[in-house]
Amino acid sequence: MRSSSSLVLFSAALLLFCCFTTGAAADAGGDGGLRLGYYSGSCPRAEDIVKEQVTQLYHKHGNTAVSWLRALFHDCFVRSCDASLLLDPTAATGGASEKASPRSFGMRNFKYVDVIKAAVERECPGTVSCADVLALAARDGAAILGGPRAVRMRTGRRDSLESHYAEVERDIPNHNDSVSAVLARFAAVGVDAEGAVALLGAHSVGRVHCSNLVARLYPTVDAGVDPGYGEYLRGRCPTADAGEEEDTRDVAYARNDRATPMVLDNMYYKNLLARRGLLLVDQRLADDPRTAPFVARMAADNAYFHDRFAAALLTMSEYNPLGDGEGEIRRHCRFVNSAAA
């Protein structure tokens, strides 16, 4: 199976909420030199500029907000939150790009990361990392989508000098993984079972390509799928021969959530309880005793979902950051500085 919805994760929105347990640690600083207000002296408007750009892009291209969430998820799960995902293939990065991995299929809007970064560079050249731009954009995108707000996002990440293409297939959870496999991958970046269920709630927004769905629909609809929903999905994906054209705009897809498709809310969990989980890994969360209680609670309480999503996303966004003396501050997010010169 080539592609993965990858837990959009990210609708993931990530991040947010001012009042969870990691707040005190964030105020004190921590691993990798991350701290609140890292750019308060060197680039005081950095976070405001990112937010302004994210907002402008959302009003022009609404799906960008979803893209930032998924991009942060993909970036952090592969070794470090270090913007390695954004690198183009060059000799300097080993000739491969994480963006070209089959597991990254359907990811888009990378060109708009360049727009955000360029705006920051005009204000403060060579100061704000691409890794921080990506993390802040995900935070602000989540808020625009109706997710948690006022997140206490620490900054101070540095950018990778290399691509980790060979690790993408191993590290990014797949759409048909077992719950055990998914929980193990989240645990590797410090996120527990409750946090994993919350982060997968990013599937409340965005869409999934039919190539990830046909195995549940053909030759017969999975017995675990609500019959009416299965009929709808067959209408969206009318053949088991779901190709993956180069131009992803031409690939058939289904919305993660038909009721509130661009709102980061707990409708995802309500759908799971109604047997309308779009991806196999989603539906399995409602059936596994390790995760089912969290699904039920988040379905019943949107505020609880937002709170747990915010906390888990912050944990993920701070996974193994490069600190002072490691990496660099890229001038352009698609190239290491030596290649961009």
Backbone torsions as a table, in degrees:
resi	resn	phi	psi	omega
1	MET	NA	119.8	-171.8
2	ARG	-75.3	-46.0	-166.5
3	SER	-105.7	171.6	175.1
4	SER	-146.2	138.4	176.4
5	SER	-67.5	-20.5	172.9
6	SER	57.2	35.7	170.9
7	LEU	52.2	61.7	-174.6
8	VAL	-12.5	-35.9	175.9
9	LEU	17.7	141.9	-165.7
10	PHE	85.2	5.6	163.7
11	SER	-39.9	-30.4	166.0
12	ALA	34.8	6.2	-172.9
13	ALA	-13.1	-35.7	166.6
14	LEU	62.0	140.6	162.2
15	LEU	89.2	42.2	-174.8
16	LEU	-154.2	153.5	177.0
17	PHE	135.2	140.7	-173.2
18	CYS	-87.1	-12.5	-164.4
19	CYS	-125.2	55.9	175.1
20	PHE	-122.4	179.5	-166.0
21	THR	-65.4	-23.6	-178.1
22	THR	-80.4	-1.7	-175.5
23	GLY	-59.8	-45.8	-177.8
24	ALA	-64.1	-41.8	178.4
25	ALA	-63.1	-37.1	-179.8
26	ALA	-63.2	-40.2	179.5
27	ASP	-62.4	-31.3	-175.0
28	ALA	-85.9	-9.6	-174.7
29	GLY	85.8	178.4	-177.8
30	GLY	177.6	-154.0	-174.4
31	ASP	-52.2	137.3	177.0
32	GLY	74.7	5.3	179.3
33	GLY	78.9	13.0	179.1
34	LEU	-70.0	141.3	176.1
35	ARG	-159.1	160.0	175.8
36	LEU	-67.7	139.9	177.6
37	GLY	65.4	32.6	-177.5
38	TYR	-54.9	-35.1	-176.3
39	TYR	-99.2	14.9	-175.5
40	SER	-61.0	-30.0	178.5
41	GLY	-95.3	-41.7	-174.2
42	SER	-83.9	-26.5	-179.9
43	CYS	-157.4	75.3	-170.8
44	PRO	-56.4	-28.9	-176.8
45	ARG	-96.2	8.9	-174.0
46	ALA	-53.5	-51.8	-176.8
47	GLU	-68.5	-34.4	177.1
48	ASP	-65.5	-40.2	-179.8
49	ILE	-64.3	-44.2	178.3
50	VAL	-59.7	-45.6	-179.5
51	LYS	-62.4	-41.9	178.8
52	GLU	-61.0	-43.8	-178.9
53	GLN	-68.4	-42.4	178.5
54	VAL	-60.1	-42.2	-180.0
55	THR	-65.2	-46.0	178.7
56	GLN	-60.8	-44.5	-179.4
57	LEU	-65.8	-37.4	178.7
58	TYR	-62.1	-41.6	-178.6
59	HIS	-71.4	-20.9	175.1
60	LYS	-91.9	-38.6	-174.4
61	HIS	-140.4	88.5	-172.3
62	GLY	-56.0	-30.8	-176.6
63	ASN	-72.9	-7.3	178.1
64	THR	-62.2	-35.6	-178.4
65	ALA	-61.6	-36.9	176.2
66	VAL	-69.3	-39.2	-178.3
67	SER	-59.5	-39.4	-177.9
68	TRP	-64.8	-35.6	-179.6
69	LEU	-67.3	-47.5	179.9
70	ARG	-64.9	-37.9	-178.7
71	ALA	-64.1	-41.3	179.2
72	LEU	-64.4	-41.8	177.8
73	PHE	-57.9	-49.4	-179.6
74	HIS	-63.4	-39.3	-177.8
75	ASP	-67.0	-47.3	-173.9
76	CYS	-72.5	-31.3	-177.2
77	PHE	-72.6	-17.6	-178.7
78	VAL	-103.7	87.6	174.1
79	ARG	75.4	-46.3	-172.0
80	SER	-168.3	155.5	171.0
81	CYS	-82.6	82.2	-167.8
82	ASP	-135.4	14.8	179.5
83	ALA	61.4	20.2	175.3
84	SER	-63.3	-29.8	178.4
85	LEU	-55.6	-34.0	-171.0
86	LEU	-80.7	-11.6	-175.5
87	LEU	-69.6	134.6	171.5
88	ASP	-79.3	158.5	178.2
89	PRO	-70.4	120.3	175.5
90	THR	-142.5	167.2	176.6
91	ALA	-59.3	-34.9	-177.7
92	ALA	-65.5	-26.9	-179.0
93	THR	-106.6	16.0	177.7
94	GLY	86.8	9.6	174.6
95	GLY	77.1	12.2	179.5
96	ALA	-135.5	151.0	178.8
97	SER	-123.6	137.5	176.4
98	GLU	-60.4	-27.9	179.1
99	LYS	-64.0	-23.7	-177.1
100	ALA	-88.7	-2.6	179.9
101	SER	-67.4	142.7	174.5
102	PRO	-53.9	-31.0	-179.4
103	ARG	-70.9	-14.6	178.3
104	SER	-96.2	8.4	-178.0
105	PHE	-54.3	135.7	177.5
106	GLY	88.2	-10.5	177.1
107	MET	-69.4	144.1	-173.4
108	ARG	-150.3	179.0	174.9
109	ASN	70.5	18.9	176.3
110	PHE	-60.1	-31.2	-178.7
111	LYS	-62.8	-25.2	-179.9
112	TYR	-80.9	-19.3	169.3
113	VAL	-61.6	-39.2	177.7
114	ASP	-60.6	-36.9	179.2
115	VAL	-63.8	-45.1	179.8
116	ILE	-64.6	-47.3	-178.9
117	LYS	-60.8	-41.2	-179.4
118	ALA	-61.7	-38.2	179.0
119	ALA	-65.2	-40.0	177.9
120	VAL	-67.9	-40.4	-179.9
121	GLU	-63.0	-35.1	178.7
122	ARG	-63.4	-33.4	-179.5
123	GLU	-82.0	-42.0	-173.1
124	CYS	-144.2	83.4	-176.5
125	PRO	-58.0	134.6	172.6
126	GLY	62.2	30.3	-173.1
127	THR	-116.5	-43.6	-173.2
128	VAL	-103.1	126.7	-176.2
129	SER	-72.7	155.7	173.7
130	CYS	-66.0	-33.0	178.3
131	ALA	-62.5	-40.3	177.1
132	ASP	-71.9	-37.3	176.2
133	VAL	-57.8	-44.4	-178.9
134	LEU	-65.2	-43.7	-179.8
135	ALA	-65.2	-43.8	180.0
136	LEU	-67.3	-38.6	178.5
137	ALA	-63.3	-38.8	178.2
138	ALA	-65.3	-43.3	177.7
139	ARG	-58.4	-49.1	-176.8
140	ASP	-71.0	-33.9	176.3
141	GLY	-64.2	-39.8	178.6
142	ALA	-61.0	-42.6	-179.9
143	ALA	-64.5	-42.3	179.6
144	ILE	-62.1	-32.5	-179.7
145	LEU	-81.7	8.2	178.4
146	GLY	88.9	12.0	179.3
147	GLY	-86.9	-163.7	-177.8
148	PRO	-58.5	147.6	-179.6
149	ARG	-122.2	171.0	174.7
150	ALA	56.6	36.7	180.0
151	VAL	-70.3	143.2	-179.3
152	ARG	-93.6	77.2	-176.2
153	MET	-82.6	121.5	175.3
154	ARG	-83.4	150.4	178.8
155	THR	-130.6	175.0	-176.3
156	GLY	123.6	10.3	176.7
157	ARG	-68.5	155.0	173.3
158	ARG	-118.0	166.7	-173.0
159	ASP	-97.5	141.7	179.3
160	SER	-66.6	151.1	175.2
161	LEU	-95.1	-2.0	-175.4
162	GLU	-147.2	156.6	173.5
163	SER	-85.0	150.2	177.4
164	HIS	-116.2	43.0	-174.9
165	TYR	-51.5	-42.6	-174.7
166	ALA	-65.4	-15.7	-176.1
167	GLU	-99.1	-8.3	-173.8
168	VAL	-63.3	-49.9	-178.0
169	GLU	-59.9	-33.8	-179.3
170	ARG	-75.1	-36.6	-167.2
171	ASP	-98.1	-24.7	-178.0
172	ILE	-88.0	120.7	178.7
173	PRO	-57.3	148.5	-177.7
174	ASN	-102.9	162.8	-174.6
175	HIS	-70.4	-18.3	-179.3
176	ASN	-117.8	21.7	178.7
177	ASP	-69.0	159.3	172.1
178	SER	-74.0	160.2	176.6
179	VAL	-61.7	-37.9	179.1
180	SER	-59.9	-43.8	-179.6
181	ALA	-64.8	-42.6	-179.6
182	VAL	-65.3	-45.5	-179.8
183	LEU	-63.2	-35.6	178.5
184	ALA	-65.1	-40.2	179.9
185	ARG	-68.3	-40.9	177.4
186	PHE	-66.1	-39.7	179.0
187	ALA	-60.5	-33.1	-179.3
188	ALA	-64.1	-23.7	176.8
189	VAL	-106.6	17.7	172.0
190	GLY	88.3	10.4	-176.5
191	VAL	-104.2	126.4	-177.9
192	ASP	-82.2	-177.2	-174.7
193	ALA	-61.4	-42.9	178.3
194	GLU	-61.1	-43.3	178.5
195	GLY	-65.4	-36.9	178.6
196	ALA	-63.7	-43.1	178.2
197	VAL	-62.8	-39.2	179.5
198	ALA	-66.0	-45.3	-177.5
199	LEU	-66.9	-34.2	176.6
200	LEU	-66.5	-14.3	173.6
201	GLY	-65.2	-9.1	172.6
202	ALA	-61.8	-18.4	175.7
203	HIS	-71.3	5.6	172.5
204	SER	-72.7	-18.6	-179.3
205	VAL	-124.1	163.4	176.9
206	GLY	86.1	-160.3	-174.5
207	ARG	-148.1	166.2	-179.0
208	VAL	-127.5	134.2	179.5
209	HIS	-74.5	147.6	-174.8
210	CYS	-60.5	-25.7	178.9
211	SER	-59.0	-22.8	178.2
212	ASN	-89.6	-5.6	-172.3
213	LEU	-113.7	-24.9	-169.0
214	VAL	-60.6	-30.0	179.9
215	ALA	-65.2	-22.9	178.3
216	ARG	-89.1	-7.4	-172.8
217	LEU	-116.0	-24.0	-174.2
218	TYR	-133.5	143.1	2.9
219	PRO	-74.0	-20.1	175.8
220	THR	-130.3	157.5	179.6
221	VAL	-72.7	134.5	177.2
222	ASP	-48.7	131.5	-178.2
223	ALA	-62.2	-20.4	-180.0
224	GLY	-83.8	-0.1	-178.7
225	VAL	-98.6	133.5	174.5
226	ASP	-52.5	129.6	-174.5
227	PRO	-55.4	-42.7	179.6
228	GLY	-64.8	-37.4	178.6
229	TYR	-69.4	-39.2	177.2
230	GLY	-60.6	-39.4	177.8
231	GLU	-64.3	-42.1	177.6
232	TYR	-60.9	-44.9	-178.2
233	LEU	-65.5	-35.7	176.4
234	ARG	-65.6	-29.9	174.7
235	GLY	-69.1	-35.4	177.7
236	ARG	-75.7	-34.4	-177.8
237	CYS	-124.0	80.3	-168.7
238	PRO	-77.4	4.2	179.8
239	THR	-148.1	150.9	176.7
240	ALA	-76.5	-11.4	-179.8
241	ASP	-90.6	77.2	-177.4
242	ALA	-95.5	99.7	179.1
243	GLY	-78.3	173.7	-179.8
244	GLU	-129.8	80.6	-178.5
245	GLU	-63.0	156.6	-179.7
246	GLU	-61.9	-39.1	178.8
247	ASP	-86.9	102.6	-172.8
248	THR	-66.3	-12.5	176.8
249	ARG	-67.2	-20.6	-177.4
250	ASP	-95.9	3.8	-177.5
251	VAL	-90.8	132.5	179.1
252	ALA	-66.0	147.8	-176.6
253	TYR	-151.5	169.2	172.6
254	ALA	-131.0	145.8	177.6
255	ARG	-69.8	142.4	175.7
256	ASN	-61.3	-38.5	-176.5
257	ASP	-139.7	118.3	-176.9
258	ARG	-79.1	-24.1	-174.9
259	ALA	-79.4	-49.2	179.9
260	THR	-132.8	69.8	-169.0
261	PRO	-65.9	-19.2	179.8
262	MET	-122.8	31.7	176.8
263	VAL	-125.3	128.0	179.2
264	LEU	-83.4	88.7	-176.0
265	ASP	-137.0	-174.6	-174.5
266	ASN	-87.6	12.7	176.2
267	MET	-60.5	-29.1	176.6
268	TYR	-53.1	-46.4	-176.7
269	TYR	-73.3	-35.3	175.3
270	LYS	-62.3	-38.7	177.1
271	ASN	-64.2	-39.6	179.2
272	LEU	-61.7	-42.6	-179.4
273	LEU	-67.6	-23.7	178.7
274	ALA	-94.0	11.8	179.9
275	ARG	63.9	34.8	177.1
276	ARG	-118.2	37.5	173.8
277	GLY	-73.0	126.6	-173.8
278	LEU	-71.3	-47.2	-179.5
279	LEU	-98.6	152.9	-179.2
280	LEU	-60.6	-42.1	-179.1
281	VAL	-63.3	-33.7	177.3
282	ASP	-61.9	-54.0	-175.1
283	GLN	-62.5	-31.9	-179.6
284	ARG	-63.9	-27.0	179.1
285	LEU	-61.5	-35.0	-178.2
286	ALA	-76.5	-13.5	-175.7
287	ASP	-105.8	-19.8	-175.9
288	ASP	-85.8	129.8	-177.0
289	PRO	-62.9	-20.0	178.4
290	ARG	-76.7	-23.3	-174.8
291	THR	-120.2	-21.8	-176.2
292	ALA	-56.6	-40.9	179.4
293	PRO	-61.3	-35.2	178.9
294	PHE	-71.2	-38.0	176.4
295	VAL	-58.6	-46.7	-177.8
296	ALA	-63.7	-42.5	-177.8
297	ARG	-68.9	-40.6	179.7
298	MET	-69.4	-32.3	175.6
299	ALA	-63.8	-31.3	-176.5
300	ALA	-88.1	-16.0	-170.2
301	ASP	-145.6	99.5	-178.0
302	ASN	-64.5	-36.3	179.7
303	ALA	-64.4	-40.3	177.3
304	TYR	-62.7	-43.5	176.4
305	PHE	-57.3	-49.7	-179.2
306	HIS	-59.8	-42.3	-179.1
307	ASP	-62.9	-46.8	-178.9
308	ARG	-71.2	-34.7	177.0
309	PHE	-63.6	-45.1	-180.0
310	ALA	-60.2	-48.4	-177.6
311	ALA	-63.5	-44.2	-178.7
312	ALA	-67.7	-37.6	-179.9
313	LEU	-68.8	-36.4	175.6
314	LEU	-62.8	-44.5	177.8
315	THR	-57.3	-47.8	-179.6
316	MET	-63.3	-40.7	-175.9
317	SER	-67.6	-14.8	-179.6
318	GLU	-106.0	15.6	-177.9
319	TYR	-70.4	118.9	169.7
320	ASN	47.1	49.3	-177.7
321	PRO	-70.0	150.3	171.6
322	LEU	-76.2	134.3	-178.7
323	GLY	-110.1	-168.8	179.3
324	ASP	-54.6	136.3	-179.3
325	GLY	88.8	-4.5	177.2
326	GLU	-121.4	149.9	176.2
327	GLY	59.8	-149.2	-178.8
328	GLU	-159.6	177.0	170.2
329	ILE	-105.4	103.2	-177.1
330	ARG	-67.6	142.7	174.2
331	ARG	-79.4	-31.7	176.6
332	HIS	-131.9	132.1	-170.6
333	CYS	-68.6	-18.4	-177.0
334	ARG	-89.0	-6.7	-176.7
335	PHE	-142.9	143.8	169.1
336	VAL	-67.8	157.6	-173.0
337	ASN	-60.6	-34.5	-179.5
338	SER	-65.6	-29.1	179.5
339	ALA	-86.9	-24.4	-177.0
340	ALA	-87.6	-12.4	-175.9
341	ALA	-64.1	NA	NA
